[in-house]
């Protein structure tokens, strides 16, 4: 489409760019200020960089907890969840799209219709279920405040989107390819694992990127299921620090904490823009 | 080909399907189904007994002034976010679909807020709204609007719009993406034909592009409505209703308060059920009206 744009169109465009980017710039230089400097107003640059803000944000200071342990919890929870989501999701989707049996369409629809279910409707029963399921040895006090419980919930609630995205990719793979491999003597598992999974790689990447961001950022389910501070994920930890530090004085390290949370999101965004767009568009147009 | 059933295939397909189906059934479908059952009970406290009370929770909700006010805030949030997001999203999507200088830069930029954790969005905007050293008041003073300076999140009159603006900052990129998809779907021949017929850029936009985007507008209205009914995290972190004299109470903060703080599980679940029914009702209502109109 060829249209000449008037100069005036650049005013809103640049305004929007400023609104998106300037807060990040502001955060960056303010995270190096001392708290008295912050109180002087937002425009001035730091006189000397206060790198200790980042140390305090990570380790905590004067009895307040730092983000470090929450960051590590989030890395583990997100990593394990996404690997499991891709394995469980790919297996289920492949089964439903390549071995058509009575009810396979129905089950596929049952999975993808979960995208429309509101989480909050299930919140109370889910909490009660996890709280009251006790397994001696593994979870004597139930699966709330339990990493296994949280990962299982994340995997389950990510399946609708994952199955939806992967079913598009798996359906596009020719069944003849699998049949040819079978004739050559490959077993069912070998066809799935060696032939189909590598071909579905682009889909796995889209689903993976999308789930990494979703779970890394997830707040409400974690809020409902975790109350023990040692188990907190990064969003819970940041929310807690934000709410507590309103009453304390160390704003410099609070800015640093926010930057620590934002930078991984920015990096993932820059690296995987295309996959993100694909995932978002696919999810959006399903509705 | 023989029509013999391949039991290896059946077994393998079942094996692949089982973990996903078990997790999904147990942790998603079962609690959803259970919700309708719990909502019909009076149930206070984890150790408390569950007493079947039929529709008592729903009757109580009908007379619950606080819930009515909360749903009113959801409605305000919806209307405000609609005004903030929809026109801007369509305008940016249309502008960015043209060949413009610096287009790559703007196209790379707009989706970023969407990958930021909602908790980080909340914290960031609490900083921006800080009455003493925040960006907003300082910017207002810098451009000579010092009279508009206020304590954004502490003032019951400004707090809900303030939260809504931060939501718009977070969400706009997603809707730009949605409309860009819609605009790319419009065939260039239609647009060229309009240009050949002498239509100006704004005429093409108003008479050709916009009508062809109707489905995407409908989708956006539905999404914004669902999101307005589901707004929770932003409010809970930036301006919890306990600190704003209820000015930011929305249906889900009310549900959270009832369910996870007061442990009135039956009542909380009933609120969730009604919120869900509102979503279903509006979605089908909009879909029907749109087809008639």
Interface residues (C-beta under 8 A of the other chain):
Chain A: X1 X2 X3 X4 X5 X9 X10 X12 X13 X16 X17 X19 X20 X21 X22 X23 X26 X27 X38 X39 X40 X41 X42 X43 X88 X89 X91 X92 X94 X95 X96 X99 X101 X107 X110 X111 X114 X117 X118 X120 X121 X122 X123 X124 X125 X126 X127 X128 X129 X131 X152 X153 X155 X156 X157 X159 X160 X163 X187 X188 X189 X192 X213 X216 X217 X219 X220 X223 X224 X234 X235 X236 X238 X239 X242 X243 X254 X255 X258 X261 X262 X265 X266 X268 X269 X273 X276 X277 X280 X281 X284 X285 X287
Chain B: X8 X9 X10 X12 X13 X14 X16 X17 X19 X20 X21 X23 X24 X26 X27 X28 X29 X30 X31 X32 X34 X35 X38 X46 X91 X92 X95 X97 X98 X99 X100 X102 X105 X106 X108 X109 X110 X111 X112 X113 X114 X115 X116 X117 X118 X119 X120 X122 X123 X124 X126 X127 X128 X132 X133 X134 X135 X138 X142 X169 X174 X177 X178 X181 X188 X191 X201 X219 X222 X223 X230 X232 X233 X236 X237 X252 X255 X259 X260 X265 X268 X269 X272 X273 X275 X276 X279
